[in-house]
Amino acid sequence: MIISPDAPNAALLERIERFYDAVPRSGARAEDFGPLSLFVREGAGWPYYARPALGASAGVTAADVDRVRTRQRELGVPEAFEWTAETAPALRAAVEESGLRVNEHPLMVLDTDTVPAAEDGPDGVEVRLLPGGDPLLAASMAVAHLAFGEPGTAIGSAGAGELAAAVEAAEADGTAQRLTGRIEAGLSAVAVALAADGALLGSGQHQWVGEVSELVGIGTLPVARRRGVGRALTARLAADARAKGATTVFLTASDEAVARVYASAGFRRIATALIAEPA
């Protein structure tokens, strides 16, 4: 995978590609499949994916994809591939020939000279960063799980009752301990949005390598949407990324409606992120 220097946003996309290759290595090993790399998580946690090998110049074929999928099945992990359309244009045809479905998502970046205000949300909503070991860490993952279970920006059904059950599951599977380890190692930051009565409304994270930071897992409890919680979380995380020295701050939106929320916080679309999985 080699990006033409004449391509739009070439230098920025190259920086993001190097981040994509580096960030899983703090918790996974990379297995070589020629033009593809498969990241395999070491220990418990959400499994990683396959993506184009950094610097690979050979074309990708459906046979290459099939080999990786066979290995993923051996490992018992999802048959997932993630990449950027503009940096590996040939991969889409290969994964589709292999029988996978491709989903498109806006890839967005914060302009270099933009420094978001670390604002709280409306109606007394407090947005704050959590230290390692904070009791809310498990709940932060639980609310994100519920948010992505009902994607989009429309007000949904999951509320306090569903959150309580999801928190129990997150506490039982070691989620909080893993997040504490990443926070204390200087790999991730976690933000939460709290109502005036202390109820958890949303959460998000950013993770960084050098001067590049990615905002991930930003989600609002479905019953609390349309109140500006997601925008406030995005602004707080982006401000923290800048404070930690990130010159490139980016994220992937799940769809165009969510992308408009991020655009209101200062992000602009530069490319298309692709995720392939079995239909």
C-alpha positions, 0 to 999 in steps of 0.5 A: 500500500503506497499512497501517491504523493499527488493524491488529495490529502496524501501526507495526512492519509499517510500519517493516519495509515502509520497510526493504524499500523501502530495503534493495535500493537500495544495489545496485539501481535501482527501476523504477516499475510503478504499485502495484508496484516492480521492483528491478533489480540494478546489476552482478553478484550475486543478482537482486532481486524486485518488491514493492508500491510504498511508499505506493501506494494503488491496487489491484493487478491481474493486468495489473499483475503481468503487466507486471512479469513481462514486464519481468523476462523482458526482463531475464533475471531470475527472475519473483519477487515478495515482500511481507507478507500483512498489508500488501498483502492484495490482491496474492495474488489478482493474482499467482495470477491471473497464474499464479504460485505463492505460498509462505508463510513466518513473519515474526518479530521480536525483542522490543524489550527482548530483548538476545540473548547472543552465545553460541558453539554447543555442543561447542566450536563458535565463532561469530564475525563476519568482517571485510571481506577475510576468507578465509572470506567465500566459504565463508560463502556456499557453506555457505548455498547448500548449506543452502538446497539441502536446506531444513528442519532434518533432518540432510542429506547435503551435507558437507565434499566438497560444501562444497569444491566450492561454495567454489570456485564462490563464489571464482570469481564474486566473492562474497567481493569483494561481501561485503567491499564491503558490510561495509566500507560498513557495510551488512552483517555476516557470522557463521560457526560453526566446529568445534574443528578449524576446519571451517565448520559454518554462516553467516549475515548481517544487513543494516541501514538506520537502526535496522532490521536483518534477519537473512538467509541463516542456514544450517547445513551439512546434515550438521552440523544438530541441534547448535544451530549455527543458534540460535547464529548467530541469537543472535550476529547479533541481538546484533550488530544490537542493538550497532549500534543496531537497535531493530527486528530481524526475519527470515523463516523458511523454514518452521514447523520453522525458525521454532521454532529462531528462537523459541528465540533470542527471536523471535516471529511477527508476520505472514506473508511471501509469495514468488511465483514460477512454478510 
